Amino acid sequence: MRPGLLLSCLMLSLTAACRRAPPPMVPTAARPPPVRLDFQPPVDRVLTETVRAVRVVVRGGATVREEAELTTETRFTPAEGGWLLAQVMPRSRLVRGGPASAVDGGTAVGTEVDTWVDDVLTRFTLRVRLAADGTFVKLVSPESALEALRQVVPAGTDMAALERFFSPEVLEARTRREWEARYSGLFRSNLTEGQRIWAVDALPMGDTQVAYVLERTVQGTRDTEYGDALVLSLRCLDALPADAPAELMDAWETAGRPQLTPGVTCEGEQLVARGRFVPVSRELTVKAAVAGEQWTVTTESRAQGLQEEAR
């Protein structure tokens, strides 16, 4: 090889070795750090929440509206290496009637009615055993609901439907499902923005139980009066996708592989405080067609206060 050619090859090699890609014109956005949510319930505090549920049913061209409101007071106590949740409902009301759009200052234009369900809810304490990480363990003394029912319903009254609704087995299954739909998969995990978490949920619509997979997607955090809170967007799946991830399949199988209701849709948002556990707020609207009727059920819950327990 001629010396000139050797020098040229050497220079080309050195140039290639020293060449670097030019810096990007637009800086790459840094990925938000994972969000850690530990289950640290407030001890010696009373957590007060308001819950509102609005049910609108369209049947045969007519619209029927029903609105329920209640207030809950919840206390957490360390117990058996985990927690005991005790919840009472000092206030409950039900309003029926009025068109779906007839709202005056947030209160439905209809008739407030007294029901035995309201009386039962205000007479018994819901007690739930939770593991240290917030996992639902079991309902404690679930038979107390039936005892309260028999105290308020007059002798000789047919209360078969209410007995089924408040039976220990049904009450425990319903309480477990509601807790897991809200909090399963959230605690003691590093959650990243865009991560999806699944749980199976269900709602009674007439004589039908509408079942769906609730998909919760991490949207980041938001500052609230209870501190920094995890933000989750909510939506429903009415069928399992063909490429369903293993976590989704596990959630469905753990729930007993229920038949999902075709066509059910939902949207909403949930906020859970990151420091001391406070369910800041949750809103969910579920829509479904059942037996020729169009159902829309909206549930809202919001923390109203965290007060030191009086001694």
Disulfide bonds with the S-S distance in Angstrom:
Cys236-Cys266 2.03
